[in-house]
């Protein structure tokens, strides 16, 4: 149905930047809301950012607000997460997800499709 693949993770020093990409295939994601989640060792998977179908409405967790920017390009069937001023606390596996709803959602259980994740490690 829908396949999602994340890329762009890696190892950076505190204060650095990374750009994560999520590529969709199988069907268009134009009418799907999408989001980024992350899971650090020993912690629950948490919502980082979300975006509605058109990109006109976004949500950010307080911990990343002002540092991360979520965007999407429906023509390319992709979603991006620009991460600036990275901190060691941002270290986690980052997952992209899509929900079969055009409206923005933030609850993990509301998402229908998930990628395999990409590792982000921030050293101090």
Protein Blocks (a to p, Z undefined) as FASTA:
>chain_A
ZZcddehiacddehiacddddddehiacklpccddddddehiacddfbdcdfkopaccdd
fklgokaccdddfknopacdddehiafklgccdddddddbfbdcfbfklpmbdcebjadd
ddZZ
